[in-house]
Amino acid sequence: MKPINYNDLSLNELRQYILTHREDTQAFHTYIDRSKQEGKMITVDLEDNNWEEKITERIQES
């Protein structure tokens, strides 16, 4: 089987790939890294009393 170049896949294509190839940890790590780079990841600080409000705002922005 030909190796997959994760950089040739869009973020959505990479997501679909990891959903069907859950054992491919390198693909998963690549997806997480690219999601962070593209601002798709939300970081939660549970010490912040307004964390739920901030998440809701971030979801509405996207």
Secondary structure, DSSP 8 states (H G I E B T S, - for coil): -----GGGS-HHHHHHHHHH-TT-HHHHHHHHHHHHHTT------TTSTTHHHHHHHHHHH-
